């Protein structure tokens, strides 16, 4: 099943909800960065969240960036997403291996440690919106729940999960975001809290083969769930040699000349997809002509 997300409303539009399956997306990221299981889980959770939060953006060119920086051995992960389900990301330290947590699960919190979550929304204005919160549990879902409540004043419930196979490939990945509108009744809130308390874990629901629609029907049991639309989700990096050329031109004549003087090919790596772009000395000379300073 190809990755996709659904956007829905419930309880007379007093609840808005998002859910996604992202196995192929997270597996593509794992392959690109050769991540260890615990880093695959951390990056995968943030990719799922990024896809859903990106779909909340209004403009076609709006970009969401999620940055987690921590004191743990993984050090952090970064994800960017657009409003059309395209998402990409990278870990700072992809090869962390640590023991399982007390529940026998991948210890994402231990890998990330304490730190901060930063959310940046570039909506084409003079300055992008930026909000930052301290990590509460470093499990990512709870940290995003806290972010929504404190930085955006939107009471939310976030559930994220990544299940790895014994071969270190991604078996399941996905999640949900449930948000309450200001006019949500106390009765609706109480029922939703009751439902959420029954949810064992997102990972177990995904492992049962639940689709995004079924995820929402489980979490929003007893409510009139109305699916508004569906959207494909994919790991997509828009890097290209042309874009890297522009970056090299922007560094200026002095640095370019030093590269040329070295007499060796230059290789530039894209952090998001780990693709390398090679430039010969002759190509660098052509870029030098285009450089202004």
PASEBA-1860 file (N, C-alpha, C; in nm, 3 decimals):
! residues 293
1> XXXXXXXX> 0.085/-0.120/0.000/0.000/0.000/0.000/0.088/0.125/0.000 ~ 0.067/0.212/-0.097/0.144/0.336/-0.104/0.109/0.426/0.015 ~ 0.206/0.502/0.059/0.184/0.592/0.172/0.082/0.701/0.137 ~ -0.001/0.734/0.235/-0.094/0.846/0.215/-0.145/0.895/0.350 ~ -0.208/1.012/0.348/-0.270/1.066/0.469/-0.414/1.106/0.439 ~ -0.491/1.112/0.545/-0.629/1.161/0.533/-0.646/1.280/0.627 ~ -0.731/1.371/0.585/-0.769/1.484/0.670/-0.918/1.475/0.693 ~ -0.959/1.495/0.817/-1.099/1.471/0.852/-1.146/1.569/0.958
9> XXXXXXXX> -1.278/1.572/0.976/-1.339/1.645/1.087/-1.435/1.551/1.159 ~ -1.470/1.588/1.281/-1.564/1.507/1.359/-1.634/1.597/1.460 ~ -1.738/1.543/1.522/-1.815/1.614/1.625/-1.856/1.753/1.576 ~ -1.928/1.754/1.465/-1.977/1.879/1.406/-1.864/1.979/1.381 ~ -1.754/1.928/1.329/-1.636/2.007/1.292/-1.566/2.072/1.412 ~ -1.598/2.025/1.533/-1.526/2.078/1.650/-1.394/2.004/1.672 ~ -1.375/1.896/1.597/-1.249/1.823/1.599/-1.196/1.819/1.456 ~ -1.067/1.849/1.439/-1.005/1.823/1.309/-0.897/1.718/1.330
17> XXXXXXXX> -0.884/1.630/1.233/-0.797/1.514/1.253/-0.717/1.481/1.127 ~ -0.598/1.427/1.151/-0.507/1.386/1.044/-0.453/1.248/1.079 ~ -0.435/1.164/0.980/-0.372/1.034/1.004/-0.296/0.994/0.878 ~ -0.187/0.918/0.897/-0.107/0.880/0.781/-0.041/0.744/0.801 ~ -0.011/0.679/0.690/0.080/0.564/0.690/0.201/0.605/0.607 ~ 0.320/0.575/0.659/0.442/0.629/0.598/0.554/0.524/0.590 ~ 0.519/0.398/0.577/0.622/0.293/0.577/0.725/0.315/0.466 ~ 0.677/0.337/0.344/0.769/0.354/0.231/0.853/0.481/0.245
25> XXXXXXXX> 0.792/0.586/0.298/0.862/0.712/0.319/0.977/0.696/0.418 ~ 0.946/0.632/0.530/1.048/0.613/0.634/1.156/0.515/0.588 ~ 1.117/0.413/0.512/1.214/0.318/0.460/1.308/0.387/0.361 ~ 1.254/0.479/0.280/1.338/0.554/0.186/1.441/0.638/0.262 ~ 1.397/0.698/0.373/1.489/0.777/0.456/1.593/0.686/0.521 ~ 1.551/0.569/0.567/1.645/0.475/0.629/1.753/0.434/0.529 ~ 1.711/0.405/0.407/1.807/0.364/0.304/1.901/0.479/0.268 ~ 1.847/0.599/0.259/1.929/0.715/0.221/2.039/0.743/0.323
33> XXXXXXXX> 2.005/0.724/0.452/2.099/0.762/0.558/2.159/0.642/0.632 ~ 2.118/0.520/0.592/2.170/0.398/0.655/2.159/0.406/0.807 ~ 2.040/0.441/0.856/2.021/0.465/0.999/2.008/0.337/1.079 ~ 2.050/0.344/1.205/2.030/0.234/1.299/1.881/0.228/1.334 ~ 1.834/0.117/1.394/1.691/0.106/1.426/1.636/0.221/1.510 ~ 1.707/0.261/1.616/1.653/0.366/1.703/1.651/0.501/1.633 ~ 1.749/0.528/1.546/1.749/0.654/1.471/1.643/0.649/1.361 ~ 1.621/0.532/1.301/1.512/0.516/1.203/1.378/0.550/1.268
41> XXXXXXXX> 1.361/0.506/1.395/1.236/0.532/1.467/1.219/0.681/1.495 ~ 1.327/0.746/1.539/1.320/0.889/1.568/1.292/0.970/1.442 ~ 1.369/0.943/1.337/1.350/1.016/1.211/1.213/0.985/1.152 ~ 1.172/0.859/1.160/1.042/0.819/1.104/0.925/0.886/1.173 ~ 0.932/0.896/1.304/0.823/0.964/1.377/0.814/1.110/1.334 ~ 0.930/1.175/1.321/0.928/1.317/1.284/0.886/1.336/1.138 ~ 0.921/1.242/1.051/0.875/1.249/0.912/0.724/1.239/0.903 ~ 0.665/1.147/0.980/0.519/1.132/0.981/0.453/1.260/1.031
49> XXXXXXXX> 0.506/1.314/1.140/0.451/1.439/1.194/0.467/1.553/1.093 ~ 0.582/1.558/1.027/0.606/1.664/0.929/0.509/1.659/0.813 ~ 0.481/1.537/0.765/0.387/1.523/0.654/0.249/1.577/0.692 ~ 0.202/1.541/0.812/0.069/1.586/0.856/0.067/1.736/0.885 ~ 0.170/1.785/0.953/0.175/1.929/0.985/0.196/2.012/0.859 ~ 0.270/1.958/0.763/0.288/2.028/0.636/0.156/2.048/0.563 ~ 0.068/1.948/0.575/-0.063/1.957/0.507/-0.152/2.063/0.570 ~ -0.114/2.114/0.688/-0.190/2.222/0.751/-0.156/2.358/0.691
57> XXXXXXXX> -0.045/2.365/0.616/-0.005/2.490/0.553/-0.101/2.525/0.440 ~ -0.117/2.653/0.414/-0.216/2.697/0.315/-0.157/2.710/0.174 ~ -0.038/2.768/0.164/0.017/2.800/0.033/0.094/2.686/-0.031 ~ 0.095/2.683/-0.165/0.166/2.580/-0.239/0.316/2.583/-0.216 ~ 0.369/2.702/-0.186/0.515/2.716/-0.168/0.556/2.723/-0.021 ~ 0.459/2.710/0.069/0.490/2.715/0.213/0.574/2.593/0.252 ~ 0.668/2.613/0.342/0.756/2.505/0.387/0.758/2.499/0.539 ~ 0.746/2.379/0.591/0.753/2.353/0.735/0.886/2.286/0.766
65> XXXXXXXX> 0.952/2.330/0.871/1.075/2.265/0.916/1.062/2.229/1.064 ~ 1.092/2.105/1.097/1.092/2.058/1.236/1.235/2.021/1.273 ~ 1.285/2.079/1.380/1.423/2.053/1.423/1.423/2.008/1.569 ~ 1.479/1.892/1.593/1.501/1.846/1.730/1.650/1.840/1.755 ~ 1.695/1.909/1.859/1.835/1.902/1.900/1.840/1.855/2.045 ~ 1.920/1.752/2.070/1.923/1.694/2.202/2.063/1.666/2.252 ~ 2.072/1.630/2.379/2.201/1.602/2.443/2.239/1.455/2.431 ~ 2.149/1.372/2.378/2.174/1.229/2.365/2.268/1.198/2.251
73> XXXXXXXX> 2.308/1.072/2.236/2.405/1.034/2.133/2.358/1.060/1.990 ~ 2.226/1.058/1.966/2.175/1.085/1.831/2.188/1.233/1.794 ~ 2.192/1.319/1.896/2.213/1.464/1.882/2.095/1.539/1.821 ~ 2.021/1.474/1.730/1.905/1.544/1.676/1.865/1.497/1.537 ~ 1.748/1.542/1.494/1.697/1.513/1.361/1.628/1.638/1.307 ~ 1.628/1.650/1.174/1.564/1.763/1.106/1.476/1.711/0.994 ~ 1.357/1.768/0.981/1.261/1.729/0.877/1.202/1.855/0.815 ~ 1.185/1.854/0.683/1.109/1.960/0.618/0.997/1.898/0.535
81> XXXXXXXX> 0.888/1.971/0.521/0.772/1.922/0.447/0.702/2.037/0.377 ~ 0.633/2.006/0.267/0.550/2.106/0.202/0.403/2.074/0.228 ~ 0.315/2.144/0.160/0.172/2.125/0.184/0.111/2.014/0.100 ~ 0.195/1.944/0.023/0.144/1.842/-0.070/0.187/1.700/-0.035 ~ 0.235/1.679/0.087/0.272/1.544/0.128/0.416/1.506/0.097 ~ 0.495/1.600/0.046/0.637/1.574/0.021/0.716/1.605/0.148 ~ 0.799/1.510/0.190/0.872/1.528/0.315/1.012/1.470/0.300 ~ 1.108/1.528/0.370/1.245/1.478/0.369/1.308/1.510/0.504
89> XXXXXXXX> 1.416/1.441/0.536/1.478/1.468/0.665/1.611/1.398/0.679 ~ 1.685/1.436/0.783/1.814/1.372/0.807/1.846/1.372/0.956 ~ 1.922/1.273/1.001/1.968/1.268/1.140/2.109/1.327/1.151 ~ 2.144/1.377/1.268/2.281/1.427/1.287/2.377/1.309/1.300 ~ 2.339/1.211/1.381/2.423/1.091/1.399/2.339/0.968/1.365 ~ 2.353/0.913/1.245/2.262/0.806/1.199/2.289/0.667/1.257 ~ 2.402/0.646/1.325/2.441/0.509/1.358/2.437/0.477/1.507 ~ 2.355/0.548/1.582/2.348/0.526/1.726/2.286/0.390/1.758
97> XXXXXXXX> 2.349/0.318/1.847/2.295/0.191/1.896/2.298/0.195/2.049 ~ 2.180/0.187/2.111/2.172/0.186/2.257/2.073/0.077/2.299 ~ 2.078/0.034/2.425/1.986/-0.071/2.472/1.839/-0.027/2.464 ~ 1.750/-0.125/2.459/1.606/-0.097/2.458/1.566/-0.030/2.590 ~ 1.452/0.039/2.590/1.405/0.103/2.713/1.339/0.001/2.806 ~ 1.283/0.049/2.915/1.226/-0.039/3.017/1.111/-0.125/2.963 ~ 1.045/-0.077/2.858/0.934/-0.152/2.798/0.980/-0.247/2.688 ~ 1.112/-0.252/2.669/1.165/-0.338/2.563/1.153/-0.279/2.425
105> XXXXXXXX> 1.124/-0.148/2.418/1.106/-0.081/2.288/1.232/-0.001/2.253 ~ 1.240/0.042/2.128/1.350/0.128/2.085/1.350/0.256/2.168 ~ 1.464/0.289/2.225/1.472/0.400/2.321/1.501/0.532/2.250 ~ 1.397/0.586/2.185/1.411/0.713/2.114/1.445/0.825/2.212 ~ 1.381/0.826/2.328/1.407/0.930/2.429/1.553/0.926/2.475 ~ 1.604/0.805/2.494/1.743/0.791/2.536/1.840/0.834/2.428 ~ 1.803/0.809/2.302/1.890/0.848/2.190/1.894/0.999/2.172 ~ 1.780/1.065/2.193/1.774/1.210/2.173/1.817/1.288/2.297
113> XXXXXXXX> 1.786/1.237/2.417/1.820/1.309/2.539/1.733/1.432/2.558 ~ 1.773/1.519/2.651/1.698/1.643/2.672/1.739/1.744/2.565 ~ 1.654/1.843/2.544/1.685/1.941/2.440/1.566/2.023/2.403 ~ 1.555/2.059/2.275/1.449/2.148/2.230/1.393/2.106/2.095 ~ 1.266/2.140/2.074/1.197/2.120/1.946/1.168/2.258/1.888 ~ 1.211/2.280/1.765/1.185/2.407/1.697/1.097/2.381/1.575 ~ 0.993/2.461/1.560/0.902/2.452/1.445/0.911/2.583/1.367 ~ 0.948/2.574/1.239/0.960/2.692/1.154/0.863/2.679/1.037
121> XXXXXXXX> 0.783/2.782/1.015/0.691/2.784/0.902/0.728/2.901/0.811 ~ 0.776/2.870/0.692/0.811/2.972/0.594/0.693/2.987/0.498 ~ 0.618/3.094/0.517/0.496/3.114/0.438/0.509/3.232/0.342 ~ 0.633/3.262/0.303/0.656/3.367/0.204/0.648/3.507/0.259 ~ 0.640/3.521/0.390/0.637/3.654/0.452/0.781/3.701/0.473 ~ 0.797/3.825/0.524/0.932/3.878/0.546/1.010/3.788/0.641 ~ 0.946/3.746/0.747/1.011/3.660/0.846/0.930/3.532/0.863 ~ 0.994/3.416/0.864/0.919/3.293/0.889/0.873/3.287/1.035
129> XXXXXXXX> 0.761/3.217/1.058/0.716/3.195/1.196/0.805/3.090/1.260 ~ 0.845/3.113/1.384/0.929/3.016/1.454/0.882/3.002/1.598 ~ 0.862/2.877/1.641/0.825/2.849/1.780/0.916/2.740/1.835 ~ 0.951/2.752/1.962/1.040/2.654/2.022/0.993/2.615/2.161 ~ 1.001/2.486/2.192/0.968/2.436/2.326/1.076/2.338/2.370 ~ 1.090/2.326/2.501/1.180/2.223/2.555/1.118/2.086/2.533 ~ 1.200/1.987/2.506/1.150/1.851/2.494/1.095/1.805/2.629 ~ 0.974/1.749/2.626/0.909/1.704/2.749/0.943/1.559/2.782
137> XXXXXXXX> 0.935/1.474/2.681/0.966/1.331/2.701/1.073/1.282/2.604 ~ 1.099/1.359/2.499/1.190/1.323/2.389/1.142/1.201/2.311 ~ 1.012/1.169/2.325/0.953/1.060/2.246/0.889/1.115/2.118 ~ 0.892/1.245/2.101/0.849/1.323/1.983/0.698/1.350/1.981 ~ 0.614/1.247/1.991/0.468/1.270/1.986/0.423/1.361/2.101 ~ 0.466/1.329/2.223/0.428/1.410/2.339/0.488/1.550/2.331 ~ 0.607/1.559/2.272/0.671/1.690/2.258/0.594/1.778/2.161 ~ 0.542/1.719/2.055/0.460/1.795/1.960/0.325/1.832/2.022
145> XXXXXXXX> 0.269/1.742/2.102/0.145/1.773/2.174/0.166/1.897/2.260 ~ 0.279/1.901/2.330/0.313/2.015/2.416/0.335/2.141/2.332 ~ 0.402/2.126/2.217/0.424/2.241/2.129/0.292/2.303/2.083 ~ 0.200/2.219/2.036/0.071/2.271/1.988/-0.002/2.348/2.100 ~ 0.003/2.294/2.221/-0.070/2.356/2.333/-0.007/2.489/2.375 ~ 0.126/2.495/2.377/0.192/2.615/2.429/0.221/2.720/2.322 ~ 0.267/2.678/2.205/0.306/2.775/2.102/0.191/2.817/2.011 ~ 0.097/2.725/1.986/-0.013/2.757/1.896/-0.148/2.763/1.966
153> XXXXXXXX> -0.147/2.734/2.097/-0.270/2.734/2.178/-0.382/2.649/2.117 ~ -0.341/2.534/2.062/-0.437/2.440/2.005/-0.426/2.307/2.082 ~ -0.525/2.276/2.167/-0.520/2.147/2.237/-0.518/2.032/2.137 ~ -0.419/1.946/2.147/-0.399/1.841/2.046/-0.358/1.711/2.112 ~ -0.377/1.603/2.038/-0.323/1.472/2.077/-0.247/1.419/1.957 ~ -0.120/1.386/1.977/-0.035/1.337/1.869/0.009/1.195/1.900 ~ -0.010/1.106/1.804/0.037/0.968/1.818/0.124/0.932/1.699 ~ 0.244/0.882/1.724/0.338/0.848/1.616/0.402/0.713/1.645
161> XXXXXXXX> 0.428/0.635/1.540/0.490/0.505/1.562/0.572/0.459/1.444 ~ 0.683/0.389/1.475/0.765/0.324/1.372/0.799/0.185/1.425 ~ 0.768/0.084/1.347/0.800/-0.054/1.384/0.907/-0.107/1.290 ~ 1.018/-0.151/1.347/1.129/-0.204/1.267/1.124/-0.356/1.263 ~ 1.170/-0.414/1.152/1.179/-0.559/1.139/1.313/-0.606/1.193 ~ 1.329/-0.738/1.206/1.456/-0.793/1.253/1.569/-0.768/1.153 ~ 1.534/-0.741/1.028/1.635/-0.712/0.924/1.671/-0.563/0.919 ~ 1.620/-0.486/1.016/1.643/-0.342/1.023/1.580/-0.267/0.906
169> XXXXXXXX> 1.472/-0.321/0.849/1.392/-0.246/0.754/1.267/-0.198/0.826 ~ 1.199/-0.100/0.766/1.080/-0.044/0.831/0.960/-0.132/0.800 ~ 0.899/-0.186/0.905/0.783/-0.274/0.889/0.653/-0.194/0.883 ~ 0.640/-0.095/0.973/0.521/-0.009/0.975/0.563/0.130/1.023 ~ 0.492/0.232/0.976/0.515/0.368/1.025/0.391/0.452/0.996 ~ 0.368/0.549/1.081/0.253/0.638/1.062/0.215/0.708/1.190 ~ 0.094/0.764/1.191/0.050/0.832/1.311/-0.077/0.912/1.289 ~ -0.112/0.990/1.392/-0.231/1.075/1.385/-0.209/1.203/1.464
177> XXXXXXXX> -0.283/1.305/1.427/-0.290/1.430/1.503/-0.438/1.466/1.516 ~ -0.484/1.481/1.640/-0.622/1.521/1.669/-0.618/1.659/1.733 ~ -0.697/1.754/1.680/-0.697/1.889/1.734/-0.838/1.937/1.766 ~ -0.848/2.009/1.877/-0.978/2.060/1.923/-0.994/2.206/1.883 ~ -1.109/2.238/1.830/-1.142/2.376/1.798/-1.188/2.448/1.925 ~ -1.184/2.582/1.927/-1.220/2.656/2.049/-1.361/2.629/2.100 ~ -1.451/2.589/2.010/-1.591/2.569/2.050/-1.623/2.423/2.085 ~ -1.521/2.340/2.100/-1.546/2.199/2.134/-1.610/2.187/2.272
185> XXXXXXXX> -1.716/2.107/2.282/-1.790/2.094/2.409/-1.712/2.009/2.509 ~ -1.741/2.029/2.637/-1.677/1.951/2.743/-1.708/1.802/2.727 ~ -1.828/1.773/2.681/-1.871/1.634/2.661/-1.785/1.567/2.554 ~ -1.760/1.641/2.445/-1.676/1.588/2.337/-1.534/1.565/2.384 ~ -1.481/1.660/2.459/-1.344/1.648/2.513/-1.332/1.526/2.603 ~ -1.432/1.507/2.689/-1.430/1.393/2.782/-1.433/1.260/2.707 ~ -1.515/1.253/2.603/-1.525/1.130/2.523/-1.393/1.103/2.449 ~ -1.333/1.209/2.396/-1.207/1.194/2.324/-1.097/1.146/2.419
193> XXXXXXXX> -1.091/1.203/2.537/-0.990/1.161/2.637/-1.008/1.014/2.673 ~ -1.134/0.973/2.682/-1.165/0.833/2.713/-1.115/0.742/2.600 ~ -1.138/0.784/2.477/-1.092/0.706/2.360/-0.940/0.695/2.357 ~ -0.872/0.808/2.380/-0.726/0.810/2.373/-0.664/0.721/2.481 ~ -0.731/0.715/2.596/-0.680/0.632/2.705/-0.683/0.484/2.668 ~ -0.771/0.448/2.576/-0.783/0.307/2.534/-0.680/0.269/2.427 ~ -0.621/0.368/2.363/-0.526/0.339/2.254/-0.398/0.285/2.315 ~ -0.367/0.161/2.280/-0.247/0.096/2.333/-0.122/0.167/2.282
201> XXXXXXXX> -0.099/0.161/2.154/0.011/0.235/2.092/-0.017/0.242/1.943 ~ 0.035/0.346/1.880/0.017/0.361/1.736/0.082/0.245/1.663 ~ 0.198/0.202/1.714/0.270/0.093/1.650/0.186/-0.034/1.644 ~ 0.117/-0.066/1.755/0.036/-0.188/1.757/-0.082/-0.177/1.662 ~ -0.140/-0.057/1.651/-0.253/-0.037/1.558/-0.205/-0.052/1.414 ~ -0.089/0.005/1.383/-0.035/-0.006/1.247/0.001/-0.150/1.215 ~ 0.051/-0.221/1.317/0.091/-0.360/1.295/-0.029/-0.450/1.268 ~ -0.146/-0.405/1.310/-0.270/-0.479/1.279/-0.317/-0.451/1.136
209> XXXXXXXX> -0.246/-0.360/1.069/-0.280/-0.329/0.930/-0.384/-0.220/0.914 ~ -0.405/-0.139/1.020/-0.505/-0.033/1.011/-0.463/0.074/0.910 ~ -0.558/0.117/0.830/-0.536/0.226/0.734/-0.550/0.358/0.809 ~ -0.510/0.470/0.748/-0.531/0.600/0.813/-0.677/0.624/0.852 ~ -0.769/0.584/0.764/-0.912/0.600/0.795/-0.949/0.520/0.919 ~ -0.899/0.397/0.927/-0.930/0.311/1.041/-0.863/0.360/1.169 ~ -0.745/0.419/1.153/-0.679/0.479/1.270/-0.768/0.586/1.332 ~ -0.822/0.673/1.246/-0.907/0.781/1.296/-1.037/0.727/1.355
217> XXXXXXXX> -1.094/0.625/1.292/-1.219/0.569/1.344/-1.198/0.503/1.481 ~ -1.076/0.452/1.504/-1.044/0.393/1.634/-1.029/0.503/1.739 ~ -0.953/0.605/1.706/-0.928/0.713/1.802/-1.054/0.797/1.823 ~ -1.135/0.810/1.719/-1.256/0.893/1.727/-1.383/0.807/1.731 ~ -1.374/0.694/1.795/-1.489/0.604/1.807/-1.606/0.675/1.876 ~ -1.723/0.661/1.818/-1.842/0.726/1.875/-1.870/0.863/1.817 ~ -1.778/0.913/1.733/-1.797/1.042/1.669/-1.831/1.023/1.521 ~ -1.894/1.124/1.463/-1.927/1.121/1.320/-1.805/1.170/1.241
225> XXXXXXXX> -1.718/1.077/1.206/-1.594/1.113/1.135/-1.625/1.136/0.988 ~ -1.585/1.254/0.939/-1.605/1.286/0.797/-1.469/1.307/0.731 ~ -1.433/1.214/0.642/-1.305/1.226/0.570/-1.318/1.334/0.464 ~ -1.237/1.438/0.474/-1.246/1.550/0.380/-1.163/1.527/0.254 ~ -1.043/1.474/0.271/-0.962/1.444/0.153/-0.848/1.349/0.188 ~ -0.788/1.293/0.084/-0.670/1.207/0.100/-0.557/1.267/0.017 ~ -0.434/1.235/0.058/-0.318/1.294/-0.008/-0.202/1.194/-0.004 ~ -0.133/1.173/-0.115/-0.016/1.084/-0.111/0.095/1.144/-0.027
233> XXXXXXXX> 0.174/1.058/0.037/0.290/1.103/0.115/0.413/1.033/0.057 ~ 0.522/1.107/0.043/0.644/1.046/-0.010/0.768/1.118/0.040 ~ 0.878/1.041/0.051/1.007/1.100/0.078/1.055/1.161/-0.053 ~ 1.068/1.292/-0.056/1.103/1.360/-0.181/1.201/1.472/-0.153 ~ 1.319/1.464/-0.217/1.418/1.570/-0.206/1.427/1.643/-0.339 ~ 1.419/1.774/-0.334/1.418/1.853/-0.457/1.556/1.909/-0.492 ~ 1.660/1.845/-0.436/1.795/1.891/-0.469/1.827/1.859/-0.616 ~ 1.922/1.931/-0.673/1.965/1.907/-0.811/2.103/1.968/-0.828
241> XXXXXXXX> 2.172/1.929/-0.936/2.305/1.986/-0.962/2.296/2.136/-0.986 ~ 2.186/2.178/-1.049/2.167/2.321/-1.077/2.158/2.401/-0.947 ~ 2.087/2.347/-0.848/2.073/2.416/-0.719/2.207/2.422/-0.646 ~ 2.283/2.312/-0.655/2.415/2.309/-0.590/2.508/2.409/-0.659 ~ 2.496/2.423/-0.792/2.576/2.522/-0.865/2.551/2.662/-0.810 ~ 2.424/2.694/-0.786/2.388/2.826/-0.733/2.451/2.850/-0.596 ~ 2.454/2.743/-0.515/2.516/2.754/-0.382/2.665/2.781/-0.396 ~ 2.730/2.708/-0.485/2.874/2.727/-0.506/2.905/2.867/-0.560
249> XXXXXXXX> 2.821/2.915/-0.651/2.840/3.051/-0.704/2.827/3.154/-0.592 ~ 2.734/3.128/-0.500/2.707/3.224/-0.392/2.820/3.234/-0.290 ~ 2.909/3.134/-0.284/3.016/3.140/-0.184/3.125/3.240/-0.223 ~ 3.125/3.282/-0.350/3.215/3.389/-0.392/3.339/3.343/-0.466 ~ 3.399/3.439/-0.537/3.514/3.411/-0.623/3.634/3.359/-0.545 ~ 3.659/3.416/-0.426/3.779/3.380/-0.349/3.780/3.231/-0.315 ~ 3.669/3.183/-0.258/3.662/3.041/-0.219/3.662/2.949/-0.341 ~ 3.593/2.991/-0.447/3.592/2.911/-0.569/3.733/2.899/-0.628
257> XXXXXXXX> 3.806/3.012/-0.626/3.941/3.011/-0.681/4.032/2.917/-0.601 ~ 4.011/2.914/-0.469/4.090/2.824/-0.384/4.063/2.678/-0.421 ~ 3.936/2.647/-0.448/3.900/2.510/-0.489/3.968/2.475/-0.622 ~ 3.967/2.571/-0.714/4.029/2.549/-0.846/4.180/2.528/-0.830 ~ 4.241/2.609/-0.744/4.385/2.599/-0.722/4.426/2.463/-0.666 ~ 4.333/2.401/-0.590/4.362/2.268/-0.535/4.378/2.164/-0.646 ~ 4.313/2.192/-0.761/4.328/2.104/-0.877/4.256/1.970/-0.865 ~ 4.158/1.962/-0.774/4.086/1.836/-0.754/3.936/1.856/-0.775
265> XXXXXXXX> 3.867/1.746/-0.811/3.721/1.751/-0.818/3.664/1.783/-0.680 ~ 3.553/1.854/-0.678/3.485/1.887/-0.552/3.353/1.809/-0.546 ~ 3.328/1.750/-0.432/3.203/1.674/-0.414/3.118/1.741/-0.306 ~ 2.994/1.770/-0.340/2.902/1.836/-0.247/2.790/1.738/-0.213 ~ 2.764/1.723/-0.084/2.665/1.627/-0.036/2.536/1.697/0.006 ~ 2.420/1.641/-0.034/2.291/1.691/0.013/2.258/1.621/0.144 ~ 2.243/1.698/0.251/2.215/1.640/0.382/2.084/1.561/0.384 ~ 1.985/1.608/0.309/1.852/1.548/0.319/1.840/1.411/0.254
273> XXXXXXXX> 1.903/1.393/0.138/1.890/1.264/0.070/2.023/1.190/0.055 ~ 2.130/1.254/0.102/2.264/1.194/0.102/2.322/1.175/-0.039 ~ 2.265/1.243/-0.138/2.316/1.234/-0.274/2.438/1.325/-0.288 ~ 2.539/1.279/-0.364/2.659/1.357/-0.386/2.662/1.414/-0.527 ~ 2.708/1.538/-0.538/2.722/1.604/-0.668/2.869/1.639/-0.689 ~ 2.925/1.591/-0.800/3.067/1.611/-0.826/3.087/1.722/-0.929 ~ 3.186/1.808/-0.902/3.219/1.918/-0.993/3.368/1.909/-1.028 ~ 3.396/1.906/-1.157/3.535/1.902/-1.202/3.596/2.043/-1.193
281> XXXXXXXX> 3.726/2.051/-1.206/3.794/2.181/-1.203/3.742/2.269/-1.317 ~ 3.718/2.208/-1.434/3.666/2.286/-1.548/3.528/2.343/-1.516 ~ 3.445/2.263/-1.450/3.310/2.312/-1.412/3.322/2.425/-1.311 ~ 3.416/2.414/-1.218/3.435/2.519/-1.118/3.481/2.648/-1.184 ~ 3.562/2.637/-1.288/3.608/2.758/-1.360/3.491/2.830/-1.426 ~ 3.395/2.753/-1.478/3.276/2.814/-1.539/3.191/2.885/-1.434 ~ 3.182/2.824/-1.313/3.106/2.886/-1.205/3.175/3.014/-1.156 ~ 3.309/3.012/-1.159/3.385/3.130/-1.116/3.350/3.252/-1.200
289> XXXXX> 3.329/3.231/-1.330/3.293/3.342/-1.420/3.158/3.402/-1.379 ~ 3.068/3.316/-1.329/2.933/3.362/-1.292/2.929/3.427/-1.154 ~ 3.031/3.399/-1.071/3.033/3.455/-0.935/3.055/3.606/-0.939 ~ 2.987/3.678/-0.851/2.994/3.825/-0.853/3.104/3.880/-0.763 ~ 3.129/3.814/-0.652/3.227/3.870/-0.557/3.343/3.774/-0.536
END
